[in-house]
């Protein structure tokens, strides 16, 4: 086991499912916290059994955690949970409003047992008229303006990942870290919340600001006026596509020099990025003719050499073999506890003191650590077997 991680010694008791809550716990666990995932018997977190686009949720967001399986409606299960939350630095939950209160595990209940606890609720909405509504990532993408901005006019589209769930979990973790830091001074815990809708509003804040600054409503991204003159997909000689970005005047000079186009470089009507944005209708077709005589690999080599932004169009599965991710320690090998399938998946995208955060525990099987955790809570022998079954 790796030690000396930033949150070593912090215990988190997690009552979460799906993506938002588990993401919060995953961030804390990757940073070294002992995250204990409480799952209901006999089947555990329903996320384990999702199919389709949700088939990888549990595997991806539950590494570095321990699983304890309990009947939360039984006297024995309630007693164990009471001991657990009393020993916790942090409790997290992301169930429907009122669900934890119904189990006697709401903030008021837990803070009476443990006044120093940081209790984090990850919900659909923060305080306000919507706070009792149920919410999902796609719901808030639709009502928060993100789906409108992602799709073409008249065809709102959700983003291609659970962006609000994941970021909502991240903001929950940020609030927890801030509360832990504050507790060092006050000696007191507190109740913190993170929410999907407000997260989505933050994501589209740049478009709100655009309207405030320009007085014009922003168009959806496929129809937008780009802030940069060359920021597009281009066809290549071998029938592929390459995204190319030329976003500063210095980059424009490099681009023109590399492709031997002094006429473009010296055109007074194309001297600044703002001028080039307004000249896109005539300029982009000309650039397409310049680059289509090269293969994608040839263009990538050119842009790599001269230091200009570019990107091939890849699928998620292509990242399994990405040379950068695999060379930098960005991937961690995980096992799907339901079927034993293994895959290298992205770890937390940070470095600390020049190193990536390690995988300390694989994705837990249901109740894998029940006996171990019960022993830590002071149970012994027959009591452990009676509770663990």
Secondary structure, DSSP 4 states (H G I P E B T S, - for coil): -----TTTT-EEEEE--TTHHHHHHHHHHHTT-EEEEEEETTT--GGGG--GGGTTHHHHH-TTEEEEEE-TTSHHHHHHHHHHHHT-SEEEE-SSTTHHHHTT-SHHHHHHH-TT-EEEEEES--SSTTTTS---HHHHHHHTTHHHHHSSTT-----SS-HHHHHHHHHHHHHHHHHHHHHHHH---EEEEEEHHHHHHHHTHHHHHHHHHHSSPPPPGGG---SSSEEEEEE-TTS-EEEEEE-SHHHHHHHHHHTT-HHHHT-GGGSSHHHHHHTHHHHHHHHHHHHTTS-HHHHHHHHHHHT-EEEE---GGGGGG-HHHHHTT-EEEEE-TTT--EEEEE--S-EETTEEPPP-SPPPPTTTTHHHHHHHTT--HHHHHHHH-
